[in-house]
């Protein structure tokens, strides 16, 4: 699954660590999400959508 996390994070000038703190996950998790090595759980996907104030479908894209 592709996503726009890196772009959205960069638009806000947040580091991976800052985003991880906002989501309550590790920086390594954010890195794995951004590189497509990890697909988020549904609760984490909802949390990400809330942090960026966007719909899940606007952040996560089908391959």
Secondary structure, 3 states (H helix, E strand, C coil): CEECHHHHHHHCCCCHHHHHHHHCCCHHHHHHHHCCCCCCCHHHHHHHHHHHCCCHHHHEECC
